[in-house]
């Protein structure tokens, strides 16, 4: 009898299982993520959640005060509010660091004010989940936890520290992480469900509108039939 074939098969499947195991255990590759948007008001806080798969140097930076080109290659206009950021660990929300201005040459000076008010923070982070918030100066995180809230900007109409009136737009990069999402923005699947829901409500409203209304007996007919005393 030839017992070689079963032995070869067992060896093949053993190697296949080892390869699959290595693929499942390997961390996902790190990427860069760029976001743009607008603050709802002077004291608004925009948050982002991101994950790190291995010990990594993570860069968090804004572009919207002085303008420039973000990691996605988008041209960002100058004129946004004076940004600050705060970094928290998840799930407990403990405050790890905050950043105001960068004076180390990593951000450009604004063409009007000459100030280096964009943020730039590099942190070596262990594998795990994190949250970063972008706010207007001086709406700092109170700490020691995210749940403790923020202090308020102390300004209005996006006026910065040197008295220049700015606007609400921001541009923010999260670099060298495994995933990153902007909080408060529905996922594509959520948008699809919302659209289906709106369509269903609209269809039901159309059916109600097009269905002939039931005409109950008038008070005149009820009197004629002796229904009203």
HELIX and SHEET records of a PDB file:
HELIX    1   1 UNK A    4  UNK A   25  1                                  22    
HELIX    2   2 UNK A  146  UNK A  148  5                                   3    
HELIX    3   3 UNK A  188  UNK A  210  1                                  23    
HELIX    4   4 UNK A  219  UNK A  224  1                                   6    
SHEET    1   A 4 UNK A  31  UNK A  38  0                                        
SHEET    2   A 4 UNK A 169  UNK A 177 -1                                        
SHEET    3   A 4 UNK A  56  UNK A  62 -1                                        
SHEET    4   A 4 UNK A 120  UNK A 125 -1                                        
SHEET    1   B 5 UNK A  94  UNK A  99  0                                        
SHEET    2   B 5 UNK A  83  UNK A  90 -1                                        
SHEET    3   B 5 UNK A 128  UNK A 136 -1                                        
SHEET    4   B 5 UNK A  46  UNK A  52 -1                                        
SHEET    5   B 5 UNK A 179  UNK A 182 -1                                        
SHEET    1   C 2 UNK A  68  UNK A  69  0                                        
SHEET    2   C 2 UNK A  75  UNK A  76 -1                                        
END                                                                             
